[in-house]
Amino acid sequence: MDIRFLIVGAPFIITFFYTLFWLKKWGALNSSNDNLPKKINLINEKIKQSYILENIFLTNN
């Protein structure tokens, strides 16, 4: 292998493993996503509540 390939490719290889390190540290690579449906349900409930408030204010005007 030519040394030029190593010199040019080393920053990309280091960046790739550095990114994997932080993703693992932040928990993005965990296979247990039990919290995801709960968060989606909370967001949907907030959207529904905002629609209810908008309907209340629109009907009063």
Secondary structure as UniProt FT lines:
FT   HELIX           3..26
FT   TURN            27..29
FT   HELIX           35..60
//
